[in-house]
Amino acid sequence: MKKRLLSFSMALTLGAGLTLPSLAAEPAQLAYASTQMVLVDGEAVEFQAYALRDENGFNTNYVKLRDVAHVLNGTPAQFAVGWKSETGWVSVTTGTAYTPDGSELSTPFEGDRPYTPVAGTTLVDQQAAHLDAFFLFDDQGGGYTYYKLRDLGTALGFRVDWTEETGVTIQTGKEAAGPDEETAPLTEETVLAAINALRESYPEGMSWTNDNSHHSPALHLTGYGCEGFALICSDAAFGDLPVAATHSDFDAIRVGDLLRINHDTHTVIVLEKRADSVIVAEGNYNRSIHWDRELSRKNLEDGDFTVRSRWEQ
């Protein structure tokens, strides 16, 4: 892939005259124009994304789907983009070459824009994936759909990471699927590092409710609220590994395990296992993302907890 500096306002152009997916009742506040350099398989790409700001002032960047498809075309993570006119749903087919429509890498507006949340569904390989998305409209009424970059990576099979040294990176090769047994042994340290890398994209206090969801291709499961955030963390750590065991043995809990607690009403993911407690990350805790809560063994056992583990047994 040639080195290139791209104006990357990534989204799906719907085009004039198409029926848009069902939208939220009222337009929301502003989406803020945002530029970020990203390394795509080691090559520098400038993303001109749009960010939403929550009530705590945290920004979350969203990107345009067709631009992502254009940039990743010809890589192991290439995907085609379609449109289901009868339902108003975006459809994505992984592993298929992308066909440009002329809208790629250009946006017919600039600056901050009012946005409208998307209430429809995205189909990924014909499976419903309730990805967080919103519309921006140009002055002629054409719609552009924006998604979270990390959510797209998880759903479509490319890896999105962040470090202080490199910033945001996208990997589309073999390593994108997750830890590899020969080149990157799966350890509790690597699992914890993968989950902790999400703290920047999902900071403490970020709004997260049952309106937020995540589809796990590896587990063939869409989770909402707390389950959705736990699946995001789990997929980041374990890639395409399936659930290998379910149990209710406190002593067998490991870092990265998914815990269903409080009489089957809440899901958390384990960051640390202690002698008589665990440290967890969770979504939809007081309607937000929360890191590093300690749960005692007694609390778990009183709540009839269950464990889903993706560690090979």
C-alpha positions in Angstrom: 0.0 0.0 0.0 1.5 3.3 -1.1 2.2 5.9 1.6 -0.5 8.5 1.4 -2.0 11.3 3.4 -5.7 11.0 3.1 -8.6 13.3 4.0 -10.6 10.6 5.7 -14.1 11.6 6.6 -15.3 8.0 6.7 -19.1 7.2 6.1 -21.7 5.7 3.9 -23.1 8.1 1.3 -26.7 7.2 0.8 -27.3 9.5 -2.2 -30.3 11.6 -3.2 -33.7 10.0 -3.5 -32.9 7.0 -1.3 -35.1 6.3 1.7 -33.1 6.6 4.9 -33.2 4.2 7.8 -35.6 5.1 10.6 -34.2 7.9 12.6 -34.6 9.1 16.2 -37.5 11.4 16.9 -35.5 14.6 17.1 -32.1 15.7 15.7 -29.4 15.7 18.4 -26.8 18.3 19.2 -23.7 19.0 17.2 -21.2 16.5 15.8 -17.7 18.1 16.0 -15.3 18.1 13.1 -12.2 16.1 14.3 -8.9 15.2 12.6 -6.7 12.3 13.7 -3.7 10.6 12.2 -4.0 6.8 12.0 -1.4 4.2 11.0 -3.1 1.8 8.6 -0.8 -1.3 8.3 2.0 1.1 9.1 1.1 3.8 6.6 0.0 7.3 7.8 -3.6 8.2 7.0 -5.3 11.4 8.2 -8.8 10.8 9.4 -11.2 13.7 9.2 -13.9 12.2 11.4 -16.7 13.6 13.5 -16.9 13.4 17.3 -19.8 13.2 19.6 -19.4 14.8 23.1 -21.1 13.3 26.1 -22.4 15.1 29.2 -19.0 14.8 30.9 -17.2 16.4 28.0 -15.7 13.2 26.6 -15.3 13.0 22.8 -15.9 9.8 20.8 -14.8 9.8 17.1 -17.0 8.3 14.4 -15.9 7.6 10.8 -17.5 7.3 7.4 -18.1 3.7 6.3 -17.4 4.0 2.5 -14.1 5.7 3.2 -13.0 2.9 5.4 -14.0 0.4 2.8 -12.1 2.3 0.1 -8.9 2.5 2.2 -9.0 -1.2 3.2 -9.9 -2.5 -0.3 -7.4 -5.1 -1.4 -6.3 -5.9 2.2 -7.2 -9.0 4.2 -9.9 -6.9 5.9 -11.7 -5.6 2.7 -15.4 -5.5 2.7 -18.3 -4.5 0.4 -21.0 -2.0 1.3 -24.6 -2.3 0.2 -28.0 -0.9 0.9 -31.3 -2.8 1.6 -33.9 -0.4 0.2 -36.8 -2.4 1.5 -35.7 -2.0 5.1 -33.4 1.0 5.0 -30.5 -1.0 6.4 -26.9 -0.8 5.5 -25.4 -4.2 4.6 -21.7 -5.2 4.8 -20.1 -8.3 3.3 -16.7 -9.1 4.7 -13.9 -10.6 2.5 -15.4 -9.1 -0.6 -13.9 -6.3 -2.8 -15.4 -2.9 -2.4 -16.9 -1.1 -5.4 -16.5 2.7 -5.3 -19.4 4.9 -6.0 -17.5 8.2 -6.3 -18.2 9.5 -2.8 -15.1 8.2 -1.2 -12.7 10.5 0.7 -14.7 13.6 0.1 -17.4 15.3 2.3 -19.7 18.0 0.9 -19.6 20.0 4.1 -17.2 21.2 6.7 -17.1 22.3 10.3 -19.4 21.2 13.1 -22.8 19.8 12.0 -26.1 18.8 13.6 -26.5 15.0 13.7 -29.3 12.6 13.8 -28.9 9.2 15.5 -29.6 6.1 13.4 -32.4 3.8 14.8 -32.0 1.2 12.0 -29.9 -2.0 11.9 -26.6 -2.7 10.1 -26.3 -6.2 8.5 -22.8 -7.8 8.7 -22.7 -10.9 6.6 -26.5 -11.0 6.8 -26.4 -10.9 10.6 -27.9 -8.0 12.5 -25.3 -5.9 14.2 -26.7 -3.0 16.2 -23.7 -0.7 15.8 -23.8 2.9 17.2 -24.1 5.3 14.3 -25.5 8.7 13.2 -26.4 10.7 10.1 -24.9 13.9 8.9 -26.8 15.6 6.0 -25.4 17.9 3.3 -27.2 21.0 2.1 -29.0 19.0 -0.6 -30.3 16.5 1.9 -27.9 13.7 1.1 -27.1 11.5 4.1 -23.8 10.2 5.4 -23.6 7.4 8.0 -20.8 7.6 10.6 -19.7 4.7 12.8 -17.2 4.2 15.6 -13.9 3.0 14.1 -13.2 0.5 16.9 -16.7 -0.9 16.6 -16.2 -1.4 12.8 -12.9 -3.1 13.4 -14.5 -5.6 15.9 -17.5 -6.3 13.6 -15.6 -6.5 10.3 -12.3 -8.2 11.2 -9.6 -5.5 11.5 -7.8 -4.5 14.6 -7.9 -1.0 16.1 -5.4 -0.2 18.8 -3.9 2.8 20.6 -0.6 3.5 22.4 1.0 6.7 23.5 3.9 6.1 21.1 1.9 5.4 17.9 -1.5 6.8 18.5 -4.4 5.0 16.7 -3.4 2.0 14.5 -5.3 -0.3 12.2 -4.0 -3.8 11.4 -5.6 -5.9 8.7 -3.3 -8.9 8.5 -3.1 -12.1 10.4 -2.6 -10.3 13.7 -5.9 -8.5 13.3 -7.9 -11.5 14.3 -6.5 -11.4 17.8 -3.8 -13.2 19.8 -1.9 -15.8 17.9 -0.6 -18.9 19.7 2.8 -19.0 17.9 3.6 -15.3 17.5 1.8 -13.8 20.5 1.1 -16.2 23.3 -2.1 -15.5 25.1 -1.3 -14.6 28.7 -3.2 -12.8 31.4 -0.8 -9.9 30.8 -1.6 -9.6 27.1 -5.3 -10.0 27.8 -5.2 -7.2 30.4 -3.2 -5.0 28.1 -5.8 -5.4 25.3 -8.6 -4.5 27.6 -6.8 -1.5 29.2 -6.1 -0.2 25.7 -9.8 0.5 25.5 -9.7 3.0 28.3 -9.0 5.9 26.0 -12.0 5.1 23.7 -14.3 4.2 26.6 -13.2 6.5 29.4 -14.5 6.5 33.0 -18.0 8.1 33.1 -18.7 7.8 29.4 -22.5 7.4 28.8 -23.4 3.8 28.2 -26.9 2.4 28.5 -29.0 -0.4 27.0 -29.2 1.8 23.8 -25.5 0.8 23.2 -24.8 -2.6 21.8 -22.0 -4.7 20.3 -22.1 -7.7 18.0 -19.4 -10.3 18.6 -18.7 -12.3 15.4 -16.6 -14.8 17.3 -19.4 -15.6 19.8 -22.3 -15.1 17.3 -23.9 -12.8 19.9 -25.2 -9.2 20.1 -25.1 -7.7 23.6 -26.8 -4.6 24.8 -25.7 -2.3 27.7 -23.5 -4.0 30.2 -23.3 -7.2 28.0 -22.3 -5.2 24.9 -19.4 -3.4 26.7 -18.2 -6.6 28.2 -18.2 -8.2 24.7 -16.2 -5.3 23.3 -13.5 -5.9 25.9 -13.6 -9.7 25.5 -13.3 -9.5 21.7 -10.4 -7.1 22.0 -8.6 -9.5 24.2 -9.4 -12.9 22.7 -10.1 -12.2 19.1 -11.9 -15.1 17.4 -11.6 -17.5 20.3 -14.9 -19.0 21.4 -16.2 -19.5 24.9 -14.4 -22.6 26.1 -16.1 -23.1 29.5 -18.9 -21.9 31.7 -18.8 -22.4 35.5 -19.5 -20.8 38.9 -16.2 -21.6 40.6 -14.7 -18.4 42.1 -11.3 -20.0 42.5 -11.2 -20.7 38.7 -11.9 -17.1 37.6 -9.2 -15.6 35.4 -8.4 -12.2 33.9 -10.7 -11.6 30.9 -13.5 -13.8 32.1 -17.0 -12.6 31.6 -19.1 -12.7 34.8 -22.9 -12.6 34.9 -23.8 -11.3 38.4 -26.6 -10.0 40.6 -28.9 -12.9 39.8 -28.4 -12.8 36.1 -29.0 -9.0 35.7 -25.5 -7.5 35.0 -22.3 -8.5 33.1 -18.8 -7.4 34.0 -15.3 -8.4 32.7 -12.5 -9.3 35.1 -9.4 -7.1 35.2 -7.7 -8.7 38.2 -8.3 -11.7 40.4 -7.5 -11.4 44.1 -7.8 -13.9 47.0 -11.3 -13.0 47.9 -12.4 -10.4 45.3 -12.2 -9.4 41.7 -11.5 -6.0 40.0 -13.8 -5.5 37.0 -14.7 -3.1 34.1 -18.4 -2.7 33.2 -20.9 -0.7 31.1 -24.3 0.6 32.1 -23.1 1.0 35.7 -25.2 4.0 36.7 -25.7 4.5 32.9 -22.0 4.8 32.2 -18.7 3.1 31.7 -16.9 2.2 35.0 -13.5 0.8 35.5 -11.8 -0.9 38.5 -14.8 -1.6 40.8 -13.9 -4.3 43.4 -16.5 -7.1 43.9 -16.1 -9.5 46.9 -16.3 -13.2 46.6 -19.3 -13.1 49.0 -21.0 -10.5 46.8 -20.6 -12.7 43.7 -21.7 -15.9 45.4 -24.7 -14.3 47.0 -25.7 -13.1 43.5 -25.5 -16.6 41.9 -22.7 -15.6 39.5 -21.8 -17.5 36.4 -18.5 -17.3 34.4 -17.9 -17.5 30.6 -14.3 -18.1 29.9 -12.5 -18.0 26.5 -9.3 -19.4 28.0 -8.5 -22.8 26.5 -9.2 -25.5 29.1 
